[in-house]
Amino acid sequence: MDKLIFDFSFNHLKYLQEYNGGDALSLWIFHVDKIPPHVGISQDGFFYSLKSNGKDYSLESSVFQIIENKSIKCLIVKLRNKSNKAVIQAVFDQYERAFSAEVSCLTPIKEILGLDKYIPKLSSLLFELESRNMIVGYCGFNVTKSECGILNYDVSDIDKRLNLLHA
């Protein structure tokens, strides 16, 4: 993929040869080849995600199995932050599902990270995390080096996608 179509590229960040979640937070980016991609977060082996049809609470190992079985293009960004399961659970419990750019898969993640609610989309979040030196590195699954980026899209594309999923 051409770098010019990326809002955010990962190639300047440290590439981690293998994913080791540990007790740090990790940001999971699914379908990096689609507009918009989907995101989730994990810590201590547990994965959380707000979706158009509800929420995911899963073991990381189950998510890896899905990525492998469906050949999903996924990037995982390991963060310097830590939280705890109770806090993450409490944040996700506030939401039923993603239904607009105002309440998307990104919304609970911004809250967990204590970031400004105005961060409108994933590339903005990644730039903010990078500027705060919160990114340790990233690793990819089913993604080539030339695909390691977030495609350029508008906030309206989030609403369009969620409307399509709810149709």
RODOPA-186624 format. One line per 3 residues: number of its first residue (from 0); their letters; for each residue x, y, z of N, C-alpha, C. Coordinates in nm, 4 decimals. Layout:
NUM) A) X/Y/Z/X/Y/Z/X/Y/Z | ...
//
This chain:
0) MDK) 0.0833/-0.1183/0.0000/0.0000/0.0000/0.0000/0.0875/0.1243/0.0000 | 0.0404/0.2257/-0.0630/0.1125/0.3518/-0.0752/0.1046/0.4293/0.0559 | 0.2199/0.4751/0.1058/0.2238/0.5497/0.2312/0.1351/0.6734/0.2276
3) LIF) 0.1132/0.7292/0.1086/0.0342/0.8513/0.0980/-0.1115/0.8309/0.1382 | -0.1598/0.7087/0.1371/-0.2990/0.6852/0.1738/-0.3156/0.6593/0.3232 | -0.2064/0.6612/0.3986/-0.2130/0.6386/0.5423/-0.2266/0.7708/0.6169
6) DFS) -0.3157/0.7718/0.7158/-0.3211/0.8818/0.8122/-0.2076/0.8643/0.9131 | -0.1791/0.7387/0.9456/-0.0756/0.7071/1.0443/-0.0023/0.5828/0.9970 | 0.1301/0.5874/1.0000/0.2120/0.4731/0.9611/0.2891/0.4236/1.0829
9) FNH) 0.3092/0.2938/1.0911/0.3779/0.2337/1.2057/0.5266/0.2109/1.1812 | 0.5719/0.2242/1.0586/0.7069/0.1815/1.0227/0.8189/0.2533/1.0976 | 0.7920/0.3693/1.1553/0.8945/0.4403/1.2318/0.8993/0.3952/1.3784
12) LKY) 0.8031/0.3144/1.4191/0.7973/0.2668/1.5571/0.8706/0.1332/1.5710 | 0.9021/0.0973/1.6930/0.9723/-0.0276/1.7196/0.8819/-0.1461/1.6856 | 0.9353/-0.2380/1.6051/0.8617/-0.3593/1.5709/0.8968/-0.4672/1.6724
15) LQE) 0.7961/-0.5253/1.7348/0.8164/-0.6327/1.8323/0.8035/-0.7661/1.7599 | 0.9037/-0.8520/1.7701/0.9056/-0.9781/1.6970/0.7909/-1.0702/1.7360 | 0.7520/-1.0654/1.8623/0.6374/-1.1466/1.9043/0.5602/-1.0696/2.0090
18) YNG) 0.4340/-1.1013/2.0183/0.3483/-1.0324/2.1144/0.3574/-1.1002/2.2495 | 0.3842/-1.0199/2.3493/0.3850/-1.0666/2.4872/0.3101/-0.9606/2.5672 | 0.1821/-0.9829/2.5903/0.0968/-0.8837/2.6531/0.1411/-0.8415/2.7921
21) GDA) 0.1727/-0.9375/2.8744/0.2125/-0.9046/3.0109/0.1052/-0.8249/3.0818 | 0.1473/-0.7335/3.1689/0.0494/-0.6559/3.2443/0.0267/-0.5171/3.1846 | 0.0886/-0.4883/3.0705/0.0668/-0.3595/3.0050/-0.0606/-0.3646/2.9218
24) LSL) -0.1157/-0.2485/2.8963/-0.2304/-0.2389/2.8060/-0.1823/-0.2572/2.6632 | -0.2647/-0.3185/2.5819/-0.2350/-0.3321/2.4397/-0.3583/-0.2905/2.3608 | -0.3349/-0.2127/2.2558/-0.4395/-0.1678/2.1653/-0.4383/-0.2602/2.0448
27) WIF) -0.5500/-0.3237/2.0158/-0.5627/-0.4175/1.9050/-0.6349/-0.3473/1.7909 | -0.5776/-0.3518/1.6727/-0.6375/-0.2886/1.5552/-0.6655/-0.3982/1.4533 | -0.7937/-0.4228/1.4301/-0.8367/-0.5279/1.3388/-0.8743/-0.4690/1.2034
30) HVD) -0.8526/-0.5470/1.0992/-0.8905/-0.5068/0.9629/-0.8239/-0.3747/0.9249 | -0.6910/-0.3690/0.9389/-0.6189/-0.2461/0.9057/-0.6320/-0.2114/0.7578 | -0.6796/-0.3064/0.6793/-0.6973/-0.2832/0.5362/-0.8367/-0.2299/0.5028
33) KIP) -0.9176/-0.2019/0.6050/-1.0544/-0.1553/0.5822/-1.0760/-0.0180/0.6440 | -1.1828/0.0468/0.6010/-1.2185/0.1790/0.6521/-1.3554/0.1700/0.7163 | -1.3670/0.2069/0.8421/-1.2578/0.2232/0.9377/-1.2180/0.0875/0.9954
36) PHV) -1.0995/0.0789/1.0534/-1.0629/-0.0456/1.1218/-1.1399/-0.0556/1.2532 | -1.1306/-0.1694/1.3176/-1.1962/-0.1918/1.4465/-1.0870/-0.2019/1.5532 | -1.1158/-0.1525/1.6735/-1.0159/-0.1582/1.7806/-1.0723/-0.2213/1.9065
39) GIS) -0.9812/-0.2783/1.9831/-1.0109/-0.3333/2.1141/-0.8905/-0.3096/2.2025 | -0.9001/-0.3535/2.3258/-0.7906/-0.3320/2.4203/-0.7759/-0.4568/2.5067 | -0.6547/-0.4833/2.5522/-0.6349/-0.5988/2.6394/-0.5362/-0.5665/2.7494
42) QDG) -0.5475/-0.6454/2.8542/-0.4517/-0.6417/2.9639/-0.4648/-0.7714/3.0413 | -0.3525/-0.8196/3.0903/-0.3501/-0.9401/3.1746/-0.4199/-1.0594/3.1098 | -0.4078/-1.0710/2.9755/-0.4634/-1.1860/2.9056/-0.6102/-1.1760/2.8713
45) FFY) -0.6747/-1.0615/2.9033/-0.8163/-1.0429/2.8731/-0.8344/-0.9324/2.7693 | -0.9246/-0.9540/2.6772/-0.9509/-0.8645/2.5653/-1.0916/-0.8059/2.5782 | -1.1042/-0.6774/2.5456/-1.2312/-0.6053/2.5544/-1.2524/-0.5261/2.4254
48) SLK) -1.3763/-0.5248/2.3790/-1.4070/-0.4515/2.2568/-1.5540/-0.4130/2.2554 | -1.5818/-0.2909/2.2095/-1.7186/-0.2447/2.1896/-1.7502/-0.2566/2.0416 | -1.8570/-0.3307/2.0093/-1.8915/-0.3577/1.8698/-2.0320/-0.3049/1.8395
51) SNG) -2.0672/-0.3093/1.7137/-2.1991/-0.2611/1.6721/-2.3119/-0.3472/1.7286 | -2.2810/-0.4714/1.7613/-2.3848/-0.5619/1.8130/-2.3619/-0.6012/1.9594 | -2.2793/-0.5258/2.0293/-2.2554/-0.5555/2.1708/-2.1100/-0.5385/2.2095
54) KDY) -2.0641/-0.6264/2.2979/-1.9286/-0.6170/2.3506/-1.8618/-0.7532/2.3460 | -1.7303/-0.7503/2.3393/-1.6500/-0.8718/2.3527/-1.5730/-0.8644/2.4832 | -1.5821/-0.9688/2.5616/-1.4944/-0.9945/2.6749/-1.4413/-1.1337/2.6490
57) SLE) -1.3141/-1.1442/2.6173/-1.2582/-1.2733/2.5782/-1.1177/-1.2893/2.6324 | -1.0718/-1.4111/2.6310/-0.9306/-1.4364/2.6561/-0.8525/-1.3962/2.5310 | -0.7342/-1.3401/2.5500/-0.6502/-1.3063/2.4338/-0.6284/-1.4280/2.3454
60) SSV) -0.6112/-1.5436/2.4066/-0.5848/-1.6648/2.3283/-0.7000/-1.6943/2.2319 | -0.8235/-1.6673/2.2720/-0.9385/-1.6867/2.1835/-0.9356/-1.5888/2.0670 | -0.8941/-1.4667/2.0943/-0.8864/-1.3642/1.9895/-0.7772/-1.4018/1.8895
63) FQI) -0.6644/-1.4502/1.9390/-0.5573/-1.4952/1.8487/-0.6066/-1.6072/1.7583 | -0.6851/-1.6973/1.8131/-0.7378/-1.8086/1.7334/-0.8280/-1.7561/1.6205 | -0.9109/-1.6574/1.6490/-0.9975/-1.5973/1.5473/-0.9146/-1.5286/1.4396
66) IEN) -0.8125/-1.4530/1.4818/-0.7238/-1.3844/1.3869/-0.6593/-1.4856/1.2932 | -0.6128/-1.5947/1.3507/-0.5476/-1.6982/1.2714/-0.6471/-1.7695/1.1790 | -0.7599/-1.8112/1.2330/-0.8578/-1.8871/1.1540/-0.9180/-1.8060/1.0396
69) KSI) -0.9375/-1.6777/1.0616/-1.0002/-1.5929/0.9597/-0.8994/-1.5082/0.8825 | -0.7704/-1.5254/0.9102/-0.6626/-1.4474/0.8468/-0.6902/-1.2973/0.8524 | -0.7283/-1.2495/0.9695/-0.7586/-1.1075/0.9889/-0.6287/-1.0285/0.9955
72) KCL) -0.6254/-0.9185/0.9226/-0.5098/-0.8287/0.9259/-0.5187/-0.7468/1.0548 | -0.4235/-0.7702/1.1435/-0.4300/-0.7122/1.2779/-0.2945/-0.6571/1.3203 | -0.2973/-0.5421/1.3842/-0.1794/-0.4853/1.4477/-0.2092/-0.4729/1.5969
75) IVK) -0.1107/-0.5031/1.6780/-0.1254/-0.4859/1.8225/-0.0194/-0.3862/1.8672 | -0.0641/-0.2812/1.9335/0.0244/-0.1754/1.9812/0.0372/-0.1908/2.1324 | 0.1576/-0.2209/2.1763/0.1824/-0.2362/2.3199/0.2066/-0.0973/2.3785
78) LRN) 0.1343/-0.0668/2.4862/0.1412/0.0655/2.5478/0.2171/0.0624/2.6792 | 0.2676/0.1767/2.7203/0.3395/0.1879/2.8478/0.2423/0.1935/2.9653 | 0.1173/0.2147/2.9386/0.0158/0.2289/3.0428/-0.0183/0.0960/3.1081
81) KSN) -0.0740/0.1084/3.2258/-0.1325/-0.0063/3.2940/-0.2655/0.0396/3.3491 | -0.3554/-0.0520/3.3612/-0.4839/-0.0264/3.4237/-0.5117/-0.1490/3.5086 | -0.6349/-0.1701/3.5445/-0.6673/-0.2970/3.6091/-0.8001/-0.3450/3.5545
84) KAV) -0.8210/-0.4739/3.5682/-0.9379/-0.5383/3.5091/-1.0681/-0.4727/3.5549 | -1.0764/-0.4360/3.6816/-1.1989/-0.3759/3.7349/-1.2285/-0.2424/3.6682 | -1.1270/-0.1615/3.6467/-1.1456/-0.0311/3.5811/-1.1890/-0.0509/3.4363
87) IQA) -1.1202/-0.1384/3.3651/-1.1548/-0.1644/3.2250/-1.2974/-0.2173/3.2152 | -1.3312/-0.3111/3.3005/-1.4660/-0.3690/3.3012/-1.5709/-0.2611/3.3299 | -1.5429/-0.1751/3.4270/-1.6383/-0.0690/3.4637/-1.6611/0.0272/3.3472
90) VFD) -1.5560/0.0606/3.2750/-1.5705/0.1497/3.1593/-1.6560/0.0822/3.0526 | -1.6248/-0.0414/3.0182/-1.7012/-0.1109/2.9142/-1.8458/-0.1359/2.9572 | -1.8691/-0.1511/3.0868/-2.0051/-0.1734/3.1357/-2.0963/-0.0523/3.1115
93) QYE) -2.0394/0.0635/3.0891/-2.1182/0.1849/3.0645/-2.1820/0.1871/2.9257 | -2.1378/0.0984/2.8386/-2.1824/0.1018/2.6991/-2.2510/-0.0291/2.6610 | -2.3543/-0.0168/2.5777/-2.4211/-0.1359/2.5262/-2.3614/-0.1815/2.3948
96) RAF) -2.3363/-0.0832/2.3067/-2.2828/-0.1137/2.1739/-2.2318/0.0141/2.1094 | -2.1559/-0.0011/2.0034/-2.1112/0.1127/1.9227/-2.2219/0.1457/1.8235 | -2.2587/0.2740/1.8131/-2.3667/0.3085/1.7207/-2.3400/0.4329/1.6388
99) SAE) -2.2305/0.5065/1.6670/-2.1994/0.6270/1.5902/-2.0545/0.6657/1.6159 | -2.0094/0.7699/1.5473/-1.8745/0.8207/1.5720/-1.8631/0.8731/1.7151 | -1.9761/0.9138/1.7740/-1.9772/0.9623/1.9126/-1.9570/0.8490/2.0129
102) VSC) -2.0136/0.7337/1.9833/-1.9965/0.6144/2.0680/-1.9549/0.5004/1.9753 | -1.8233/0.4923/1.9549/-1.7660/0.3917/1.8652/-1.6790/0.2973/1.9466 | -1.6143/0.2058/1.8786/-1.5236/0.1122/1.9466/-1.4088/0.1865/2.0156
105) LTP) -1.3819/0.3079/1.9709/-1.2726/0.3881/2.0265/-1.3104/0.4558/2.1589 | -1.4383/0.4788/2.1807/-1.4859/0.5567/2.2952/-1.4392/0.5020/2.4304 | -1.4620/0.3751/2.4631/-1.4163/0.3278/2.5950/-1.2637/0.3246/2.6065
108) IKE) -1.1960/0.3056/2.4956/-1.0491/0.3015/2.4983/-0.9936/0.4389/2.5349 | -1.0488/0.5446/2.4772/-1.0058/0.6806/2.5125/-1.0283/0.7061/2.6613 | -1.1403/0.6586/2.7124/-1.1714/0.6784/2.8542/-1.0724/0.6027/2.9431
111) ILG) -1.0430/0.4791/2.9093/-0.9470/0.3992/2.9866/-0.8094/0.4651/2.9876 | -0.7718/0.5224/2.8738/-0.6408/0.5874/2.8624/-0.6401/0.7294/2.9193 | -0.7578/0.7779/2.9603/-0.7665/0.9124/3.0173/-0.7385/1.0214/2.9154
114) LDK) -0.7813/0.9990/2.7922/-0.7542/1.0958/2.6859/-0.8790/1.1752/2.6499 | -0.8562/1.2904/2.5907/-0.9611/1.3832/2.5501/-1.0668/1.3138/2.4660 | -1.1902/1.3376/2.5002/-1.2997/1.2755/2.4258/-1.3046/1.3248/2.2815
117) YIP) -1.2409/1.4381/2.2509/-1.2496/1.4906/2.1160/-1.1621/1.4150/2.0157 | -1.0775/1.3280/2.0589/-0.9980/1.2499/1.9643/-1.0972/1.1767/1.8750 | -1.1110/1.2194/1.7475/-1.2221/1.1727/1.6652/-1.2059/1.0356/1.6009
120) KLS) -1.0811/0.9933/1.5798/-1.0613/0.8664/1.5092/-0.9288/0.8047/1.5492 | -0.9065/0.6831/1.5026/-0.7914/0.6039/1.5449/-0.6573/0.6718/1.5175 | -0.6391/0.7286/1.3998/-0.5100/0.7920/1.3699/-0.4821/0.9054/1.4683
123) SLL) -0.5853/0.9812/1.5066/-0.5679/1.0894/1.6049/-0.5241/1.0327/1.7394 | -0.5838/0.9204/1.7776/-0.5454/0.8548/1.9024/-0.3992/0.8108/1.8968 | -0.3594/0.7508/1.7868/-0.2217/0.7019/1.7743/-0.1211/0.8172/1.7767
126) FEL) -0.1526/0.9284/1.7108/-0.0641/1.0455/1.7164/-0.0531/1.0972/1.8597 | -0.1647/1.0984/1.9321/-0.1639/1.1440/2.0716/-0.0815/1.0501/2.1594 | -0.0999/0.9202/2.1420/-0.0213/0.8230/2.2184/0.1277/0.8380/2.1897
129) ESR) 0.1604/0.8577/2.0630/0.3002/0.8747/2.0255/0.3581/1.0030/2.0849 | 0.2830/1.1125/2.0802/0.3337/1.2395/2.1329/0.3561/1.2335/2.2834 | 0.2820/1.1477/2.3513/0.2965/1.1306/2.4966/0.3938/1.0182/2.5314
132) NMI) 0.4616/0.9638/2.4307/0.5580/0.8550/2.4490/0.4946/0.7351/2.5209 | 0.3720/0.7009/2.4813/0.2986/0.5921/2.5453/0.3067/0.4610/2.4674 | 0.3721/0.4623/2.3508/0.3807/0.3426/2.2678/0.5162/0.2747/2.2873
135) VGY) 0.5127/0.1481/2.3277/0.6351/0.0693/2.3419/0.6774/0.0179/2.2042 | 0.5828/-0.0363/2.1295/0.6100/-0.0925/1.9978/0.4852/-0.1607/1.9460 | 0.5005/-0.2272/1.8327/0.3848/-0.2934/1.7713/0.4281/-0.4246/1.7083
138) CGF) 0.3304/-0.5095/1.6843/0.3538/-0.6312/1.6080/0.2329/-0.6534/1.5180 | 0.2531/-0.7309/1.4140/0.1464/-0.7502/1.3172/0.1181/-0.8967/1.2911 | -0.0057/-0.9221/1.2510/-0.0495/-1.0566/1.2151/-0.1226/-1.0471/1.0819
141) NVT) -0.0775/-1.1264/0.9860/-0.1355/-1.1288/0.8515/-0.1223/-0.9939/0.7805 | -0.0221/-0.9153/0.8183/-0.0008/-0.7820/0.7636/0.1419/-0.7728/0.7108 | 0.1570/-0.7232/0.5887/0.2907/-0.6990/0.5351/0.3398/-0.5630/0.5840
144) KSE) 0.4688/-0.5397/0.5717/0.5269/-0.4123/0.6157/0.4614/-0.2942/0.5438 | 0.4260/-0.3124/0.4172/0.3652/-0.2027/0.3410/0.2197/-0.1761/0.3819 | 0.1607/-0.2655/0.4614/0.0237/-0.2473/0.5093/0.0170/-0.1942/0.6521
147) CGI) 0.1331/-0.1653/0.7114/0.1382/-0.1235/0.8513/0.1048/0.0241/0.8665 | -0.0216/0.0540/0.8529/-0.0683/0.1902/0.8702/-0.2187/0.1942/0.8813 | -0.2675/0.3104/0.9198/-0.4115/0.3333/0.9294/-0.4515/0.4140/0.8070
150) LNY) -0.5392/0.3557/0.7257/-0.5828/0.4214/0.6034/-0.6503/0.5551/0.6342 | -0.6384/0.6474/0.5400/-0.6992/0.7784/0.5530/-0.8511/0.7653/0.5394 | -0.9245/0.8155/0.6386/-1.0704/0.8166/0.6325/-1.1229/0.9328/0.7150
153) DVS) -1.2490/0.9658/0.6930/-1.3142/1.0743/0.7657/-1.3992/1.0175/0.8786 | -1.4310/1.1023/0.9757/-1.5171/1.0613/1.0859/-1.6526/1.0149/1.0318 | -1.6980/1.0755/0.9241/-1.8266/1.0347/0.8655/-1.8238/0.8888/0.8190
156) DID) -1.7061/0.8375/0.7865/-1.6940/0.6971/0.7466/-1.7261/0.6017/0.8625 | -1.7026/0.6462/0.9852/-1.7367/0.5646/1.1025/-1.8883/0.5499/1.1101 | -1.9581/0.6628/1.0959/-2.1048/0.6583/1.0990/-2.1594/0.5740/0.9851
159) KRL) -2.1038/0.5900/0.8663/-2.1495/0.5117/0.7506/-2.1351/0.3628/0.7765 | -2.0218/0.3217/0.8297/-1.9970/0.1798/0.8556/-2.0920/0.1257/0.9625 | -2.1094/0.2014/1.0707/-2.1982/0.1546/1.1776/-2.3439/0.1520/1.1294
162) NLL) -2.3842/0.2476/1.0482/-2.5193/0.2470/0.9913/-2.5392/0.1248/0.9033 | -2.4384/0.0902/0.8252/-2.4453/-0.0270/0.7395/-2.4591/-0.1552/0.8227 | -2.3863/-0.1625/0.9320/-2.3921/-0.2803/1.0187/-2.5267/-0.2923/1.0899
165) HA) -2.5934/-0.1797/1.1115/-2.7227/-0.1811/1.1810/-2.8407/-0.1934/1.0851 | -2.8142/-0.1884/0.9555/-2.9232/-0.1939/0.8571/-2.9871/-0.3312/0.8509
//
